[in-house]
Amino acid sequence: MSAERTTRAYLDRIEAMNHKGPRLNAVIAVAPDAIEQARRLDAERKAGRVRGALHGLPVLIKDNIDTRELPTTAGSLALANNMTGRDAPVVARLRDAGIVMLGKANLSEWANIRSSDSMSGWSAAGGLVRNPYALDRTACGSSSGTGAAIAAGFAWAGVGTETDGSVVCPSAINGLVGMKPTLGLVSRTHVVPISHSQDTPGPMARSVRDAAMLLGAMAGSDPADAATADADAHRVDYAARLNPAVLKGMRVGVLRPARLSSDMSARFDAALALLRGAGAVLVDVKRPDTEGMGAAEFDVLKMELKSDLADYLATTPGTVKVRTLADVIAFNRTNAATEMPFFGQDIFEAAEKTGGTADPGYRPAREKSKALATQALDTMLADVRLIVTPSYGAAWLSDPVHGDQVSGPSASGLPAISGYPHLTVPMGLLDDLPVGLSFIGAKWSEQLLFDAGAGFEAARGAFPAPRYAPSADAGPGLDPVR
């Protein structure tokens, strides 16, 4: 199929389902030149120039990443006019690889760092993202729109960003493959930040191979992002090297979270049986004590947010009237009816009270959190190649009154804080809701994680498509185009 026909099909699906039918609210805006992009790529193909495996494939970009055609809002009305006219380097790399930049995906506003009472998936700019498996359940966050959109077939694949869980959680909860890569493999330049210590874009797709293809195009060094200095030395064509047979004879660490529900424990045991059947040698590992890590991480995120956000805002056009975190807080107070109808901005306010990265407490907090996370993972990985564990619990109800009511395990913290890679692959369904299996490895082990994930995916077989049910208990679901 031509890029133009493919792009039109995705645009038609977005038109039918984003604000109509199940009303997923997963896409904030489509690129006005999407069809023109596709036609140019078709002309290149006809002329014998094929850029690679991604040539002509439509991709959605999370709306905290700059793209030249559309404003970058981070879900906030304060950035409604943030038309930077530039591509973030990660987007430029994808265009060079031949993608069609289809549009911008909704997200949890400000990547879910504004309030401790937030409802994941909601933004003032885009509304509430709805989970295509059960419309009253969360799509998680902060890459909520990317997760719901790709699960619903709005694009071939999508780009999310993660600080701690924001690629992995919406991927797991929407039945997708998601990779939080090693910090420094993918550029963060021109991405609305929270934390330069932990932020990274990552691929979200319906298969391990597709996620591997996308990451191969995203990865690479960027002179403007010092953390990526070694990226070119480590990036490879992950999809071309994919080896699902790698599990045979591999020692795999099994991390079983405490207080796992009986249903999740049974699902995890079934996944472990598939790994064992594929030849993996399973070894129980115990998580070392990391007391104080979470509190130190939170201090780091608040201090880096204050400084890093100001650095980004300084590069935005004059149409953007906020230049500091204090400006954003003031904007939200002035526009409380639209910006804060459900929850406030207590984390923003706490971050503003810090001294930013000049705060005397900044360096000790960062050293503590990173050391504890790195030592814990290195200890568990000492005698195994990688670790498997449930990614998250199943999707909880979207609750505008009480905010997120997270239940079940969370695997994101250690790899997010240490900067190590983290892959989630759909593990199965719990009460008709997807749950993911996490593969966590050492720094720069993306290929190994993709290989192991592909081996598990092959053993698991096809994953059920979304039902667009009004709730998880509502039977067969909606006609997605009605």
C-alpha positions as CSV (number, residue, x, y, z in Angstrom):
1,M,0.0,0.0,0.0
2,S,1.3,3.5,-0.8
3,A,2.2,5.9,2.0
4,E,-0.7,8.2,0.9
5,R,-3.3,5.4,1.1
6,T,-1.9,4.3,4.4
7,T,-1.9,7.8,5.8
8,R,-5.5,8.5,4.6
9,A,-6.6,5.3,6.3
10,Y,-5.1,6.3,9.6
11,L,-6.5,9.9,9.3
12,D,-10.0,8.4,8.6
13,R,-9.7,6.2,11.7
14,I,-8.7,9.2,13.8
15,E,-11.7,11.2,12.4
16,A,-14.1,8.3,13.2
17,M,-12.8,7.5,16.7
18,N,-10.9,10.3,18.3
19,H,-13.7,12.7,19.0
20,K,-16.5,10.5,17.8
21,G,-17.5,6.8,18.4
22,P,-15.5,5.8,21.5
23,R,-14.1,9.3,21.8
24,L,-10.6,8.3,22.8
25,N,-9.2,11.9,22.9
26,A,-5.8,10.4,22.1
27,V,-4.7,12.8,19.4
28,I,-4.5,16.6,20.0
29,A,-3.9,17.6,16.4
30,V,-3.1,16.0,13.0
31,A,-0.3,17.4,10.8
32,P,-1.8,19.7,8.2
33,D,0.7,18.4,5.6
34,A,0.4,14.7,6.4
35,I,-0.9,13.8,3.0
36,E,1.8,16.0,1.3
37,Q,4.5,14.2,3.3
38,A,3.1,10.9,2.2
39,R,3.0,11.9,-1.5
40,R,6.6,13.1,-1.4
41,L,7.6,9.7,0.1
42,D,5.6,7.9,-2.5
43,A,7.4,9.9,-5.2
44,E,10.8,9.0,-3.7
45,R,9.9,5.3,-3.7
46,K,8.7,5.5,-7.3
47,A,12.0,7.2,-8.2
48,G,13.9,4.3,-6.6
49,R,14.9,6.0,-3.4
50,V,13.7,4.1,-0.3
51,R,15.0,5.5,2.9
52,G,14.7,2.2,4.8
53,A,12.1,0.0,6.6
54,L,10.2,3.1,8.0
55,H,9.7,4.7,4.6
56,G,6.1,6.0,4.4
57,L,5.0,4.7,7.8
58,P,2.8,7.2,9.8
59,V,4.0,7.9,13.3
60,L,2.4,10.0,16.2
61,I,4.5,12.1,18.4
62,K,3.7,13.0,22.0
63,D,2.8,16.6,22.3
64,N,5.8,17.6,24.5
65,I,8.2,17.0,21.6
66,D,8.7,19.8,19.1
67,T,7.6,19.3,15.5
68,R,7.7,22.0,12.9
69,E,4.1,21.9,11.7
70,L,2.3,22.0,15.0
71,P,2.5,23.7,18.4
72,T,4.0,21.8,21.3
73,T,1.7,22.2,24.2
74,A,2.6,19.6,26.8
75,G,-1.2,19.5,27.2
76,S,-1.3,23.0,28.7
77,L,-3.1,26.1,27.5
78,A,-0.1,28.1,28.6
79,L,1.7,26.6,25.6
80,A,-1.2,26.7,23.1
81,N,0.8,29.2,20.9
82,N,4.1,27.4,21.2
83,M,4.7,27.1,17.5
84,T,8.5,26.6,17.5
85,G,8.8,25.9,13.8
86,R,11.5,23.3,14.6
87,D,11.8,19.6,14.9
88,A,13.4,18.0,17.9
89,P,16.4,16.0,16.8
90,V,14.6,12.8,17.6
91,V,11.8,13.9,15.1
92,A,14.4,15.0,12.5
93,R,16.0,11.5,12.7
94,L,12.6,9.9,12.1
95,R,11.8,12.1,9.2
96,D,15.2,11.3,7.7
97,A,14.3,7.6,8.1
98,G,11.1,8.2,6.0
99,I,8.2,8.4,8.5
100,V,5.1,10.5,7.9
101,M,4.7,12.8,11.0
102,L,1.0,12.1,11.4
103,G,0.2,14.4,14.3
104,K,0.6,15.0,18.1
105,A,-0.7,12.7,20.8
106,N,-2.4,13.9,23.9
107,L,-0.7,13.4,27.3
108,S,-1.1,13.8,31.0
109,E,-0.6,17.6,31.3
110,W,3.0,18.6,31.9
111,A,3.9,14.9,31.8
112,N,2.0,14.3,35.0
113,I,4.4,16.4,37.2
114,R,1.9,19.2,38.2
115,S,-0.1,17.6,41.0
116,S,0.0,14.7,43.4
117,D,-3.8,14.3,42.9
118,S,-3.7,14.2,39.1
119,M,-5.9,12.1,36.8
120,S,-3.5,10.4,34.3
121,G,-4.4,11.1,30.7
122,W,-6.1,14.5,31.3
123,S,-4.9,17.7,29.8
124,A,-6.5,21.1,29.4
125,A,-5.5,21.1,25.8
126,G,-6.8,17.6,24.9
127,G,-9.2,16.4,27.5
128,L,-9.2,12.9,29.0
129,V,-7.6,10.1,27.1
130,R,-9.8,6.9,27.3
131,N,-8.4,3.4,27.4
132,P,-9.6,1.5,24.3
133,Y,-10.0,-1.7,26.2
134,A,-12.4,-0.2,28.7
135,L,-13.4,3.4,28.2
136,D,-13.9,4.2,31.9
137,R,-10.3,3.1,32.7
138,T,-7.1,5.0,32.7
139,A,-4.8,5.0,29.7
140,C,-2.0,5.7,32.3
141,G,0.5,8.4,31.6
142,S,2.1,10.5,30.9
143,S,2.3,9.1,27.3
144,S,-1.5,8.4,27.5
145,G,-2.5,9.5,24.1
146,T,0.3,7.7,22.4
147,G,-0.7,4.5,24.2
148,A,-4.4,4.7,23.4
149,A,-3.8,5.9,19.9
150,I,-1.5,3.1,18.8
151,A,-3.6,0.4,20.6
152,A,-6.6,1.8,18.6
153,G,-4.8,1.7,15.3
154,F,-4.5,5.5,14.8
155,A,-0.9,5.1,13.5
156,W,1.8,2.5,12.8
157,A,3.6,3.4,16.0
158,G,4.2,6.3,18.3
159,V,6.8,8.2,20.3
160,G,6.4,8.7,24.0
161,T,8.6,10.1,26.7
162,E,9.5,8.8,30.2
163,T,10.8,10.2,33.4
164,D,9.6,7.4,35.6
165,G,7.0,5.1,34.0
166,S,5.6,7.4,31.3
167,V,6.4,5.0,28.4
168,V,6.2,1.7,30.3
169,C,2.9,2.3,32.1
170,P,0.7,3.4,29.1
171,S,2.3,0.7,27.0
172,A,1.5,-2.0,29.5
173,I,-2.0,-0.7,30.2
174,N,-2.9,-0.3,26.6
175,G,-1.5,-3.7,25.5
176,L,1.6,-2.3,23.7
177,V,5.3,-2.9,23.5
178,G,7.2,0.1,25.0
179,M,10.9,0.7,25.5
180,K,12.4,3.2,27.9
181,P,15.9,3.2,26.5
182,T,19.2,3.7,28.3
183,L,19.5,7.4,29.2
184,G,21.5,9.0,26.5
185,L,20.6,6.7,23.7
186,V,18.0,9.2,22.3
187,S,18.2,13.0,22.3
188,R,16.1,15.2,24.6
189,T,16.8,18.5,22.9
190,H,13.6,20.5,22.2
191,V,11.5,18.2,24.4
192,V,9.5,19.9,27.2
193,P,11.5,18.6,30.2
194,I,11.0,17.4,33.8
195,S,14.4,16.0,34.5
196,H,17.6,15.9,32.5
197,S,18.7,13.1,34.8
198,Q,15.8,10.8,33.8
199,D,13.9,12.1,30.8
200,T,14.1,10.1,27.5
201,P,11.9,9.6,24.5
202,G,11.0,6.0,23.7
203,P,9.1,3.9,21.1
204,M,5.6,2.5,21.6
205,A,4.2,0.0,19.1
206,R,2.1,-3.1,18.6
207,S,5.0,-5.5,18.3
208,V,8.6,-5.9,19.5
209,R,9.8,-5.7,15.9
210,D,8.0,-2.4,15.3
211,A,9.4,-0.9,18.5
212,A,12.9,-2.1,17.6
213,M,12.6,-0.6,14.2
214,L,11.4,2.8,15.6
215,L,14.1,2.9,18.3
216,G,16.8,2.2,15.7
217,A,15.8,5.3,13.8
218,M,15.4,7.5,17.0
219,A,18.7,6.7,18.6
220,G,21.9,8.6,18.0
221,S,24.2,11.3,19.4
222,D,23.2,15.0,19.5
223,P,25.8,17.7,20.1
224,A,23.3,19.7,22.0
225,D,22.6,16.9,24.5
226,A,25.8,15.9,26.3
227,A,24.2,12.8,27.7
228,T,24.0,11.3,24.2
229,A,27.8,11.5,23.6
230,D,28.1,7.7,23.4
231,A,24.9,7.0,21.6
232,D,26.3,6.5,18.1
233,A,28.7,3.9,19.5
234,H,25.8,1.9,20.9
235,R,23.0,2.3,18.4
236,V,22.4,-0.6,16.0
237,D,19.6,-1.8,13.7
238,Y,17.8,-3.6,16.5
239,A,15.1,-5.0,14.2
240,A,17.6,-6.5,11.7
241,R,19.5,-8.2,14.5
242,L,16.4,-9.5,16.3
243,N,17.0,-13.0,17.7
244,P,13.9,-14.5,19.5
245,A,15.8,-17.7,20.1
246,V,18.1,-15.9,22.6
247,L,16.1,-17.2,25.6
248,K,17.4,-20.7,25.1
249,G,19.8,-21.3,27.9
250,M,19.7,-17.7,29.2
251,R,19.7,-17.1,32.9
252,V,16.8,-14.8,33.6
253,G,16.2,-13.2,37.0
254,V,12.6,-13.4,38.3
255,L,11.6,-10.5,40.5
256,R,8.3,-11.3,42.2
257,P,6.8,-8.1,43.8
258,A,5.5,-8.3,47.4
259,R,1.7,-8.5,47.9
260,L,1.0,-9.6,44.3
261,S,-2.7,-10.3,43.9
262,S,-3.6,-13.9,43.2
263,D,-4.8,-13.1,39.7
264,M,-1.7,-11.2,38.8
265,S,0.5,-13.9,40.4
266,A,-1.3,-16.5,38.2
267,R,-0.8,-14.4,35.1
268,F,2.9,-13.9,36.0
269,D,3.4,-17.6,36.6
270,A,1.9,-18.3,33.2
271,A,4.3,-15.9,31.6
272,L,7.2,-17.5,33.4
273,A,6.1,-20.9,32.1
274,L,6.3,-19.6,28.6
275,L,9.8,-18.3,29.2
276,R,10.8,-21.6,30.6
277,G,9.3,-23.4,27.6
278,A,11.4,-21.1,25.4
279,G,14.5,-22.4,27.1
280,A,15.1,-19.7,29.7
281,V,16.7,-20.7,33.0
282,L,14.7,-18.9,35.6
283,V,16.5,-17.7,38.8
284,D,14.7,-16.0,41.7
285,V,16.2,-12.6,42.6
286,K,15.5,-10.4,45.6
287,R,15.2,-6.6,45.4
288,P,17.8,-5.1,47.7
289,D,16.8,-2.4,50.2
290,T,16.4,1.0,48.6
291,E,15.0,2.9,51.5
292,G,15.1,6.7,50.8
293,M,15.5,6.3,47.1
294,G,12.0,7.5,46.2
295,A,12.1,10.5,48.4
296,A,15.5,11.5,47.0
297,E,14.3,11.0,43.4
298,F,11.3,13.2,44.0
299,D,13.5,16.0,45.4
300,V,15.7,15.7,42.2
301,L,12.6,15.9,39.9
302,K,11.3,19.0,41.6
303,M,14.7,20.8,41.5
304,E,15.5,19.8,37.9
305,L,11.9,20.7,36.8
306,K,12.4,24.3,38.0
307,S,15.7,24.8,36.2
308,D,15.1,22.6,33.1
309,L,11.7,24.0,32.3
310,A,13.0,27.6,32.4
311,D,15.8,26.6,30.0
312,Y,13.3,25.1,27.5
313,L,10.8,28.1,27.8
314,A,13.7,30.5,27.1
315,T,13.9,28.9,23.6
316,T,10.2,29.3,22.7
317,P,8.8,32.0,20.5
318,G,7.4,35.4,21.7
319,T,3.8,34.1,21.4
320,V,4.6,32.0,24.6
321,K,4.1,34.3,27.6
322,V,5.4,32.0,30.3
323,R,9.2,31.9,30.8
324,T,9.5,30.2,34.2
325,L,7.8,27.7,36.4
326,A,6.5,30.7,38.5
327,D,4.9,32.1,35.3
328,V,3.2,28.8,34.6
329,I,1.9,28.6,38.2
330,A,0.5,32.1,37.9
331,F,-1.1,31.3,34.5
332,N,-2.8,28.3,36.0
333,R,-4.2,30.3,38.9
334,T,-5.5,33.0,36.5
335,N,-7.1,30.3,34.3
336,A,-8.1,27.9,37.1
337,A,-11.5,27.1,35.5
338,T,-9.9,25.5,32.5
339,E,-6.5,24.5,33.8
340,M,-7.5,23.2,37.2
341,P,-11.1,21.9,37.1
342,F,-10.1,18.5,38.7
343,F,-6.8,18.9,40.5
344,G,-4.3,21.6,41.5
345,Q,-0.6,22.2,41.2
346,D,1.0,21.3,44.5
347,I,4.0,19.7,42.9
348,F,4.7,22.8,40.8
349,E,4.4,24.9,43.9
350,A,6.8,22.7,45.8
351,A,9.2,22.7,42.9
352,E,9.1,26.5,42.8
353,K,10.1,26.7,46.4
354,T,13.4,24.9,45.7
355,G,16.6,26.5,44.5
356,G,16.5,24.5,41.3
357,T,19.7,22.7,40.4
358,A,21.6,25.4,42.4
359,D,19.9,24.1,45.6
360,P,22.4,22.8,48.1
361,G,20.4,19.6,48.4
362,Y,20.4,18.9,44.7
363,R,23.6,17.0,44.2
364,P,23.3,14.9,47.4
365,A,19.8,13.8,46.4
366,R,20.8,12.9,42.9
367,E,23.8,10.9,44.1
368,K,21.7,9.1,46.6
369,S,18.9,8.2,44.3
370,K,21.1,7.1,41.4
371,A,23.5,5.1,43.6
372,L,20.7,3.2,45.3
373,A,18.9,2.3,42.0
374,T,22.1,1.4,40.2
375,Q,23.4,-0.8,43.0
376,A,20.1,-2.6,43.4
377,L,19.9,-3.4,39.7
378,D,23.6,-4.4,39.5
379,T,23.2,-6.7,42.5
380,M,20.2,-8.4,40.9
381,L,21.9,-8.7,37.5
382,A,25.1,-10.1,38.9
383,D,24.3,-13.7,38.0
384,V,21.6,-13.3,35.3
385,R,21.4,-11.6,31.9
386,L,18.2,-9.7,32.6
387,I,15.3,-9.4,35.0
388,V,11.6,-10.1,34.4
389,T,8.8,-8.8,36.6
390,P,5.2,-7.6,36.1
391,S,5.2,-4.0,34.7
392,Y,2.1,-2.6,36.4
393,G,-1.3,-3.6,37.6
394,A,-4.3,-3.4,35.4
395,A,-5.9,-0.1,34.5
396,W,-7.8,1.7,37.3
397,L,-10.9,3.8,36.9
398,S,-10.3,7.4,35.6
399,D,-11.5,9.4,38.7
400,P,-11.7,13.2,38.4
401,V,-12.6,13.4,42.1
402,H,-9.9,11.3,43.7
403,G,-7.3,11.2,40.9
404,D,-5.2,8.2,40.2
405,Q,-5.9,5.2,42.4
406,V,-2.9,3.1,41.4
407,S,-3.0,-0.5,42.5
408,G,-0.6,-3.4,41.9
409,P,3.1,-3.5,41.1
410,S,5.3,-0.9,39.4
411,A,8.5,-1.8,37.8
412,S,9.6,1.6,36.5
413,G,11.5,3.1,39.4
414,L,14.9,1.4,39.4
415,P,15.6,1.6,35.6
416,A,14.2,5.1,35.4
417,I,16.5,6.4,38.2
418,S,19.6,4.4,37.2
419,G,19.1,5.2,33.5
420,Y,19.1,1.5,32.5
421,P,16.8,0.2,29.7
422,H,13.3,-1.2,30.4
423,L,11.1,-3.0,27.9
424,T,7.4,-4.0,28.5
425,V,5.7,-6.6,26.4
426,P,2.0,-7.5,26.7
427,M,1.7,-10.4,29.1
428,G,-2.0,-11.1,29.0
429,L,-5.4,-9.9,30.2
430,L,-6.7,-9.5,33.7
431,D,-10.5,-9.0,33.7
432,D,-10.2,-8.1,30.0
433,L,-7.6,-5.4,30.8
434,P,-4.0,-5.7,29.5
435,V,-1.0,-6.2,31.8
436,G,2.6,-6.1,30.8
437,L,5.8,-8.1,31.4
438,S,8.9,-6.1,32.1
439,F,12.4,-7.0,30.8
440,I,15.1,-4.9,32.6
441,G,18.8,-5.1,31.8
442,A,22.1,-3.4,32.1
443,K,23.0,-0.1,30.4
444,W,23.0,-0.3,26.6
445,S,21.3,-3.8,26.6
446,E,18.4,-2.8,24.3
447,Q,19.2,-5.5,21.8
448,L,19.2,-8.2,24.5
449,L,15.8,-6.9,25.8
450,F,14.3,-6.8,22.4
451,D,15.5,-10.3,21.6
452,A,14.1,-11.7,24.9
453,G,10.9,-9.8,24.4
454,A,10.5,-11.1,20.9
455,G,11.0,-14.7,22.2
456,F,8.3,-14.2,24.8
457,E,6.0,-12.6,22.3
458,A,6.4,-15.5,19.9
459,A,5.6,-18.0,22.7
460,R,2.6,-16.0,23.9
461,G,1.0,-15.7,20.4
462,A,-1.4,-13.0,19.2
463,F,-2.6,-10.5,21.7
464,P,-6.4,-9.6,21.9
465,A,-7.4,-6.3,20.2
466,P,-9.2,-3.6,22.1
467,R,-13.0,-4.0,22.7
468,Y,-13.9,-0.3,23.3
469,A,-16.2,-1.5,26.1
470,P,-17.8,1.2,28.2
471,S,-16.3,-0.6,31.2
472,A,-14.3,-3.7,32.0
473,D,-17.5,-5.5,33.0
474,A,-19.7,-4.4,30.1
475,G,-19.6,-7.3,27.7
476,P,-18.8,-7.2,24.0
477,G,-18.1,-3.4,23.7
478,L,-18.9,-0.7,21.2
479,D,-18.8,-0.5,17.5
480,P,-15.6,1.6,17.3
481,V,-16.8,3.7,14.4
482,R,-20.4,4.3,15.5
